[in-house]
Amino acid sequence: MKDKINNTPTAWWVWAARIFVGLLFIFSGLIKINDPLGFSYKLEEYFEVFHITFFDSLSVVIAVILCSLEIILGFALLIGVRPVKVAWGLLLLIIFFAFLTFYSAFFKVVQTCGCFGDAIPLTPWQSFSKDLFLLLLIIILFVNRRKIQPLFIAKTGDQFLIAVTIITLGIGIYTYNFLPFIDFLPYKIGANIPDEMKTPPGAQPDQFELTYNLKNKRTHETKVMTSTDYMKTGIWKDNNWEVIGQPESKLIKKGFTPKIVDLSVQDAQKTDYTKDLFSNPFYNLMIVAYDLNKTDTAAIDRLNALSINLNQGYNTRTILITSNSAHDAEAFSKQHHLAIEIFYADEVPLKSIVRANPGILLLKNGTVINKWHYHSIPKYDELVKQYFGK
């Protein structure tokens, strides 16, 4: 293809970089904007690391903007609209992402960057390697930014870009106010929670190896040895060598890990009810409000009325799970006259169960039959007609 400026062929690697970077940015942005609340949780982890937690209240807005930028820049690159500005935007964005992933990997702070949301979990070093590769491709595009040819005339390209911007922001607003279009979490509809917590028979666990730091008392020589070499060489028999500090445990082979490993539900007396609550053979409602101080109280009141009606009509058990203290939860219950059992769990798994505060799950035999955002709480008649009346 010819460059419109100097009528010279545009190198194939520029086109290859343009297509690859454009599609990857669109894919990455779509995955994250499908779940902007989940991405905002990841941003809050970074805010805490860098001691800028005053941005927490803007985390969702920042999440939607960053996801939208990825999609908009990727699309603009593909159709070649405003190539110079787009090249600058891509370069600055990838430098920003590369810094975050390097910082996470090197200092071991945020162990999943959220680059592809929960759809494709990456380790920090994998994320950083991916960003370095993208940085190389974007540098190629940046150097050749004036050679990027538009597929449409300027006016048409701008119209497409405006349309994509409106659609992208609309998706982010919708998925935040309702639920993700595609649920990549282990608590998705159809998942059996007890099964997701099990390790199948014969599955290999993680394998670790101890590493010892050794120092020779006489020569002051130091060595680092694995536990295997430590025993094989017999150095432990030599009184001149001593172990300095505590042995370090290093993962050498990843084993099977259940999809759910951190969910433990307890009552106010710290009695574990996880197995009991997720083995109920009948339809039951679970309300998840990870933070009662931030929950939508009007929704809680509607859910309270719904639970009373279901209990009277179908003897349905309804529970509320929160990460608040028992003292605060009991005060909240009295204030809102809740006729709902309250249980307690850590905030992290509660945020993964449903992307809402509060969120609602309909369970049976531990299987997630359906789930709702508090903006779309089902009515009593709807639940009876679809589930309880059968």
C-alpha positions as MATLAB code, in Angstrom:
seq = 'MKDKINNTPTAWWVWAARIFVGLLFIFSGLIKINDPLGFSYKLEEYFEVFHITFFDSLSVVIAVILCSLEIILGFALLIGVRPVKVAWGLLLLIIFFAFLTFYSAFFKVVQTCGCFGDAIPLTPWQSFSKDLFLLLLIIILFVNRRKIQPLFIAKTGDQFLIAVTIITLGIGIYTYNFLPFIDFLPYKIGANIPDEMKTPPGAQPDQFELTYNLKNKRTHETKVMTSTDYMKTGIWKDNNWEVIGQPESKLIKKGFTPKIVDLSVQDAQKTDYTKDLFSNPFYNLMIVAYDLNKTDTAAIDRLNALSINLNQGYNTRTILITSNSAHDAEAFSKQHHLAIEIFYADEVPLKSIVRANPGILLLKNGTVINKWHYHSIPKYDELVKQYFGK';
ca = [
       0.000    0.000    0.000;
       1.130    3.527   -0.766;
       1.831    6.302    1.719;
      -0.258    9.340    0.675;
       2.484   11.746    1.776;
       5.470   10.477   -0.159;
       3.835    7.791   -2.303;
       6.170    5.097   -0.926;
       4.989    1.662    0.119;
       4.071    1.326    3.770;
       6.139   -1.494    5.283;
       4.255   -4.680    5.980;
       5.434   -4.727    9.588;
       3.755   -1.365   10.170;
       0.475   -2.822    8.945;
       1.017   -5.961   11.032;
       1.721   -3.884   14.149;
      -1.284   -1.676   13.415;
      -3.687   -4.612   13.137;
      -2.274   -6.552   16.098;
      -2.125   -3.580   18.478;
      -5.543   -2.309   17.405;
      -7.281   -5.649   17.900;
      -5.508   -6.380   21.197;
      -6.415   -2.978   22.642;
     -10.039   -3.442   21.609;
     -10.126   -6.951   23.093;
      -8.495   -5.844   26.348;
     -10.830   -2.870   26.679;
     -13.961   -4.929   25.961;
     -13.001   -7.576   28.532;
     -12.541   -4.938   31.233;
     -15.499   -2.719   30.351;
     -17.654   -5.821   30.611;
     -16.867   -5.598   34.346;
     -15.843   -2.022   35.217;
     -16.592   -2.523   38.913;
     -14.162   -5.448   39.038;
     -11.510   -3.347   37.299;
     -12.144   -0.522   39.762;
     -11.347   -2.917   42.631;
      -7.994   -3.576   40.972;
      -7.362    0.167   40.615;
      -8.090    0.625   44.314;
      -5.319   -1.886   45.068;
      -2.901    0.282   43.094;
      -4.189    3.422   44.830;
      -3.397    1.789   48.165;
       0.094    0.771   47.030;
       0.907    4.321   45.903;
      -0.836    5.913   48.915;
      -3.380    7.811   46.810;
      -6.512    6.282   48.279;
      -8.292    9.629   47.917;
      -8.925    8.428   44.339;
     -11.029    5.488   45.598;
     -14.271    7.433   45.170;
     -13.386    7.954   41.493;
     -12.216    4.399   40.838;
     -15.256    3.394   38.780;
     -15.090    6.566   36.667;
     -11.368    6.046   36.063;
     -11.982    2.383   35.230;
     -14.615    3.222   32.612;
     -12.409    5.953   31.107;
      -9.328    3.698   30.857;
     -11.320    0.818   29.340;
     -12.983    3.191   26.881;
      -9.631    4.693   25.922;
      -8.264    1.265   25.056;
     -11.212    0.509   22.783;
     -11.313    3.977   21.203;
      -7.566    4.110   20.522;
      -7.548    0.545   19.192;
     -10.461    1.253   16.852;
      -8.983    4.580   15.746;
      -5.709    2.841   14.936;
      -7.442    0.208   12.819;
      -9.358    2.727   10.696;
      -6.454    5.200   10.662;
      -8.308    8.223   12.011;
      -6.145   11.001   13.568;
      -3.029    8.775   13.459;
      -0.571   11.191   15.075;
      -2.738   11.824   18.143;
      -3.639    8.133   18.355;
       0.031    7.111   18.239;
       0.801    9.522   21.096;
      -2.165    8.182   23.070;
      -1.123    4.563   22.587;
       2.481    5.300   23.562;
       1.542    7.122   26.760;
      -1.023    4.477   27.707;
       1.337    1.531   27.211;
       4.130    3.278   29.164;
       1.654    3.812   31.998;
       0.536    0.157   31.928;
       4.113   -1.123   31.642;
       5.139    0.890   34.696;
       2.258   -0.551   36.736;
       2.910   -4.145   35.712;
       6.669   -3.822   36.326;
       6.049   -2.286   39.742;
       3.602   -5.100   40.589;
       6.025   -7.792   39.465;
       9.222   -6.372   40.962;
       7.796   -5.326   44.321;
       5.209   -8.155   44.484;
       2.350   -5.868   45.444;
      -0.651   -6.379   43.130;
      -0.402   -9.985   42.027;
      -2.945   -9.808   39.182;
      -2.956   -6.688   37.045;
      -6.452   -7.144   35.617;
      -5.145   -6.589   32.066;
      -7.739   -8.978   30.666;
     -10.074   -8.878   33.650;
     -10.986  -12.257   35.116;
     -11.216  -13.841   31.658;
      -7.465  -14.409   31.234;
      -5.590  -14.144   34.550;
      -1.942  -13.204   34.088;
       0.899  -13.113   36.583;
       2.629   -9.729   37.002;
       5.690  -10.861   35.027;
       3.485  -12.227   32.232;
       1.639   -8.916   32.154;
       4.892   -6.951   32.058;
       6.255   -9.141   29.236;
       3.052   -8.561   27.289;
       3.348   -4.799   27.816;
       6.997   -4.792   26.703;
       6.043   -6.556   23.474;
       3.209   -4.078   22.915;
       5.572   -1.197   23.662;
       7.916   -2.421   20.935;
       5.073   -2.578   18.409;
       3.728    0.818   19.436;
       7.190    2.378   19.071;
       7.191    1.063   15.487;
       3.797    2.692   14.959;
       4.915    5.895   16.656;
       7.992    6.226   14.456;
       5.808    5.659   11.389;
       2.786    7.587   12.704;
       2.633    9.907    9.694;
       2.536    6.921    7.373;
      -0.605    5.390    8.876;
      -3.211    5.583    6.152;
      -6.909    6.232    6.920;
      -9.479    3.800    5.590;
     -12.086    6.553    5.290;
     -12.183   10.280    4.677;
     -11.606   12.392    7.786;
     -15.280   13.266    8.353;
     -16.449    9.644    8.123;
     -13.622    8.478   10.372;
     -14.556   11.055   13.018;
     -18.198    9.980   12.862;
     -17.213    6.347   13.406;
     -15.013    7.396   16.319;
     -17.811    9.384   17.960;
     -20.175    6.426   17.570;
     -17.662    4.012   19.121;
     -17.050    6.424   22.010;
     -20.788    6.675   22.770;
     -21.295    2.913   22.516;
     -18.249    2.150   24.668;
     -19.226    4.551   27.444;
     -22.779    3.209   27.250;
     -21.552   -0.346   27.773;
     -19.491    0.729   30.782;
     -22.405    2.583   32.376;
     -24.785   -0.312   31.726;
     -22.545   -3.081   33.066;
     -21.762   -1.036   36.168;
     -25.436   -0.365   36.909;
     -26.523   -3.915   36.197;
     -24.185   -6.910   35.827;
     -21.477   -7.974   33.343;
     -22.753   -9.357   30.043;
     -20.376  -12.305   30.489;
     -19.565  -13.485   33.999;
     -16.014  -14.883   34.155;
     -16.082  -15.387   37.923;
     -16.515  -18.789   39.624;
     -19.917  -17.705   40.990;
     -21.537  -17.359   37.565;
     -25.025  -18.652   36.817;
     -24.962  -22.428   36.588;
     -21.896  -22.869   38.786;
     -22.093  -25.211   41.759;
     -20.254  -23.445   44.550;
     -19.365  -26.532   46.666;
     -17.924  -28.221   43.562;
     -15.866  -25.126   42.748;
     -14.325  -25.361   46.230;
     -13.279  -29.017   45.941;
      -9.973  -30.557   44.972;
     -10.645  -33.712   42.903;
      -9.116  -37.013   44.078;
      -5.604  -37.519   42.763;
      -5.051  -33.868   41.924;
      -1.499  -32.746   42.549;
      -1.039  -29.894   45.046;
       1.464  -27.078   44.640;
       5.059  -28.244   45.071;
       7.431  -26.052   47.059;
      11.142  -26.205   47.718;
      12.998  -24.667   50.632;
      16.054  -22.496   50.010;
      18.686  -22.037   52.726;
      21.085  -19.114   53.141;
      24.311  -20.530   54.575;
      27.414  -18.886   56.024;
      30.750  -20.433   56.909;
      31.787  -19.403   60.435;
      35.499  -19.759   59.669;
      35.868  -18.337   56.138;
      32.690  -16.165   56.108;
      31.833  -17.647   52.699;
      28.117  -17.612   51.904;
      26.027  -20.042   49.877;
      22.434  -20.396   48.780;
      21.249  -23.996   48.556;
      17.976  -25.758   47.960;
      16.781  -28.256   50.553;
      17.556  -31.085   48.094;
      21.193  -29.995   47.664;
      21.453  -29.247   51.371;
      20.708  -32.876   52.218;
      22.477  -34.411   49.195;
      25.840  -32.702   49.782;
      25.838  -33.424   53.490;
      26.863  -29.875   54.254;
      24.556  -29.966   57.251;
      27.060  -32.294   58.917;
      29.791  -29.622   58.752;
      29.633  -27.558   61.943;
      31.418  -24.690   60.188;
      28.298  -23.978   58.139;
      25.247  -22.392   59.722;
      21.831  -21.440   58.365;
      21.248  -17.689   58.358;
      17.692  -16.514   58.872;
      14.582  -18.484   57.972;
      14.483  -20.824   54.957;
      12.607  -19.378   51.979;
       9.812  -21.383   50.393;
       9.690  -21.232   46.595;
       6.972  -22.605   44.331;
       8.592  -24.962   41.815;
       5.516  -26.565   40.273;
       1.972  -25.252   40.210;
      -0.598  -27.840   41.193;
      -4.376  -27.912   41.048;
      -6.100  -24.943   42.643;
      -9.886  -24.884   43.138;
     -11.636  -21.919   41.568;
     -12.920  -20.878   45.005;
     -10.348  -20.990   47.795;
     -11.107  -18.009   50.014;
     -14.806  -18.281   50.868;
     -15.641  -18.957   54.501;
     -19.047  -17.925   55.854;
     -19.499  -17.619   59.611;
     -22.084  -16.433   62.087;
     -21.493  -13.801   64.775;
     -19.954  -16.455   67.064;
     -17.386  -17.436   64.360;
     -19.069  -20.782   63.730;
     -18.450  -21.896   60.150;
     -21.675  -22.265   58.159;
     -20.165  -22.501   54.662;
     -21.113  -26.139   54.065;
     -24.547  -25.748   55.633;
     -25.516  -22.683   53.608;
     -24.379  -24.107   50.285;
     -25.967  -27.529   50.686;
     -29.549  -26.304   51.013;
     -31.611  -28.554   48.669;
     -34.360  -25.962   48.309;
     -34.499  -22.579   46.622;
     -32.919  -19.963   48.869;
     -31.916  -16.332   48.475;
     -28.482  -14.980   49.288;
     -28.034  -11.218   49.582;
     -24.421  -10.047   49.366;
     -23.650   -6.613   50.787;
     -19.893   -6.539   51.247;
     -20.057   -3.096   52.912;
     -23.259   -2.094   54.693;
     -21.963    1.460   55.038;
     -21.972    1.822   51.239;
     -24.890   -0.419   50.345;
     -28.092    0.836   48.723;
     -30.467    0.942   51.709;
     -33.595    1.322   49.575;
     -32.687   -1.931   47.847;
     -32.108   -3.612   51.224;
     -35.605   -2.560   52.310;
     -37.147   -4.009   49.129;
     -35.192   -7.232   49.580;
     -36.351   -7.457   53.183;
     -39.982   -7.260   52.072;
     -39.308   -9.838   49.340;
     -37.719  -12.243   51.817;
     -40.676  -11.945   54.198;
     -43.125  -12.757   51.398;
     -41.067  -15.725   50.197;
     -40.717  -17.062   53.714;
     -44.470  -16.821   54.333;
     -45.441  -18.216   50.939;
     -42.768  -20.866   50.366;
     -40.785  -21.124   53.604;
     -37.759  -19.793   51.729;
     -34.586  -19.112   53.641;
     -32.933  -15.748   52.974;
     -29.523  -14.793   54.302;
     -27.428  -11.656   54.084;
     -23.633  -11.948   53.987;
     -21.434   -8.963   54.781;
     -17.867   -8.167   55.767;
     -18.924   -5.659   58.421;
     -18.453   -6.435   62.108;
     -21.236   -8.245   63.935;
     -21.838   -5.148   66.033;
     -22.330   -2.906   63.006;
     -24.415   -5.499   61.162;
     -26.753   -5.963   64.117;
     -27.195   -2.205   64.426;
     -27.949   -2.032   60.693;
     -30.443   -4.887   61.035;
     -32.307   -3.151   63.859;
     -32.359    0.141   62.003;
     -33.940   -1.464   58.929;
     -36.046   -4.041   60.818;
     -34.496   -6.897   58.865;
     -36.155  -10.293   58.977;
     -33.061  -11.841   57.416;
     -30.328  -14.018   58.919;
     -26.935  -12.338   58.841;
     -23.621  -14.084   58.234;
     -20.081  -12.840   57.764;
     -17.273  -13.370   55.267;
     -14.165  -11.609   54.042;
     -14.699   -8.642   51.736;
     -12.580   -9.998   48.868;
     -14.666  -13.095   47.980;
     -17.896  -11.150   48.546;
     -16.840   -8.673   45.861;
     -16.363  -11.619   43.499;
     -19.684  -13.313   44.183;
     -21.719  -10.545   42.565;
     -20.700   -7.124   41.222;
     -23.220   -5.145   43.235;
     -23.709   -3.889   46.773;
     -26.157   -5.410   47.451;
     -26.355   -8.215   44.938;
     -28.801  -11.129   44.977;
     -28.297  -14.825   44.234;
     -30.948  -17.513   43.916;
     -29.413  -20.836   44.965;
     -30.494  -24.464   45.012;
     -28.240  -27.331   46.126;
     -25.362  -24.855   46.050;
     -25.931  -24.081   42.364;
     -26.356  -20.468   41.274;
     -29.759  -20.475   39.559;
     -29.790  -16.734   38.878;
     -28.254  -13.509   40.117;
     -29.309   -9.859   40.044;
     -27.966   -6.370   40.591;
     -29.937   -4.294   43.081;
     -31.118   -2.166   40.153;
     -32.977   -5.180   38.769;
     -34.387   -6.876   41.876;
     -37.023   -9.400   40.735;
     -40.572   -8.984   41.987;
     -42.220  -11.589   44.169;
     -44.714  -12.593   41.453;
     -41.899  -12.997   38.921;
     -39.945  -15.331   41.217;
     -43.047  -17.386   42.022;
     -43.975  -17.725   38.356;
     -40.471  -18.645   37.162;
     -39.205  -20.749   40.074;
     -41.392  -21.357   43.119;
     -44.694  -21.925   41.350;
     -43.435  -24.873   39.317;
];
